[in-house]
Amino acid sequence: DLLPIYIITEKGKIGQMSYADVDCSRGFRYVRYVGPSDARCNIAELEFYGHQGEGDNSRLYQLTNLPTVSIHTLNGEIPYDKEHQIVSQLTIISGDGTALLSEPGTTRERGNASRSFPKKPYRIKFDKKQHVLDAPAKAKKWTLINNYGDKTLMRNMLACELSRRMGMTYTPYGTAVDVLLNGEYKGCYQLCDQVRS
C-alpha cells in the first residue's frame, strides 16, 4: 500500500533545517518524497528517524479531521479526460487514522464545465463494490466533485443535508474529503455516490 505519512505545508528557509513529527503506526521499508507537479525537487536533504518493526494500521496519517482519499495511478499518469480510465490504487483513511480502505480500481476525470477549472473533478471506480465511509450504498463508482465555483465548499453538502432533513424521496450521499493524487495534495472535494438517471 502507498500511504501518506506527512504533508509539508510550510515553506522552508534556505540554510535552516525543519523538523516534523510523523504520527503513523505503519512500518515502511521505503519512503518517498513527492514534490509539487509544477516544480523541480525543492528539497536539499531529507532524513527519517524511527523504530525498526513492521507496525500496524492502528494509527494512519490524515491531513485534517476529514477523511483522506489517496489515489496512486499506474506510472504516475495524471487523469486527462473522461474516457480513459487509469489503473489506480484507491485508498481512504478515516476515523482519525483508525480506518483504512485500500483497493485496486481506476480513475478518470468527470464532469463537463467543471473539467475546465484548475482543480479537476474525478471519478474513481473500485474493481469490486465497496462500502465507502458512512455511505448507505455499496458501489464500484464514486465521484470526487471539485466544487471549484463555491469558495465555501459547502453549498452542495448543505443542500443535500437540507433535503435529508426534509425527508425528500432521494438525497445523494456526499461528504467532504481531502484528496491526494500521486502524493500531491489536490484540495478538499465532495465524495459522492455516482448518480445515474
Phi, psi and omega in degrees: 000139173262113184237142174286143175241343178188143174244124177279117185254343182254153177284138176281165178244136181300130178080006182236133180277138174247149181233150177213141174270129179258120182256087182211126183276350183286143174271143182230139174271322180234142176231135183236136173269131177242117178273171177301146184293340182261019182217153171282171180307123184240036180223134185275317185209143180223125180236143177238138176235137181193197182240141179291139178153162182283328181075189180207185181259024184287337180211103179251163185278129169242141181296317181222197176281356175277152173303147179254121175258117181246120181247124175241115182267157178301127180059021178068020182291134180271131176304134187232351175202183183270351185264321186272115178268123184262128179303132187216159166256121185253120185233132176235121178251128183213188178062041182057038176085010183258351181239135182226129170237117181223110186219155175286155178183208179222162178223143173209169173287163176218174176086180179237273179297326182295341178288344181278350181279157178299326177270104187280143173273150183229158169239125176253146180224116176285152176295328178232153179303139182227145165276119183252123180051231181256022181294140178288336183275152169245115188212164175274318188262132179222148181250149173243098184276131186281335181049037186297325181283349181253101184293342176277340184060022187235347187301310181299314181293325177294317178297319179293320179295319177298317178300316179299315182291333178277354178074030179296155187304315181220131175230124179295149176284144175197140177210150180283138178219155170267138183242131172245134176240115183052041176087354181256132180292126181254345177127184177270127182237171173250115178275124183227158171287153180285115181266129178241142179269000000 
